[in-house]
Amino acid sequence: MDVKAERRRALAAVAEWLRCPACAGALALSERSLACPSGHSFDVARQGYVTLTTGRPGPGTGDSAAMVAGFSLAMAWSVESWQMT
């Protein structure tokens, strides 16, 4: 079996477990893409992989103000503890 056919078979085997990142619908494998019933489509690259990104960052990506404040407090405590030794 050639590599391209093997990659296609592997993608077909996992397609039922994948969900659309835009609407969480089931994805079905066609000749050149994975698509959901809502019409969101993701192209299969020549190398056999599919990138399931929407181009938008999801919630919780990046540092919130509370995370930065907590980190700053922890660093200040760490430096203060180090200076005491």
C-alpha positions, 0 to 999 in steps of 0.5 A, spaced: 500 500 500 502 506 498 503 512 503 498 516 500 492 511 501 495 509 508 494 516 510 487 516 507 485 510 511 488 512 517 484 519 517 478 515 515 479 511 521 479 517 526 474 521 522 468 519 526 471 521 532 473 528 530 468 534 531 467 541 527 471 546 531 466 551 529 459 548 531 461 541 534 458 537 528 460 530 526 465 531 520 465 526 514 470 525 510 470 526 502 475 526 497 479 532 499 476 535 505 472 533 512 466 537 512 460 537 517 452 538 516 452 545 517 457 546 511 464 548 515 469 544 511 477 543 512 481 541 506 485 535 507 493 537 505 497 533 500 501 530 506 494 527 508 493 531 514 487 536 516 488 542 520 481 543 524 483 551 526 478 556 525 482 562 525 479 565 531 483 564 538 478 560 543 476 562 550 481 562 555 487 563 550 492 568 553 493 570 560 488 574 563 489 580 568 488 575 574 493 570 571 498 576 570 497 579 577 498 572 580 504 570 577 507 577 579 505 576 586 508 569 586 515 572 583 515 578 588 514 573 593 520 568 590 525 574 589 523 576 596 524 569 599 531 569 595 533 575 598 532 573 605 537 567 604 
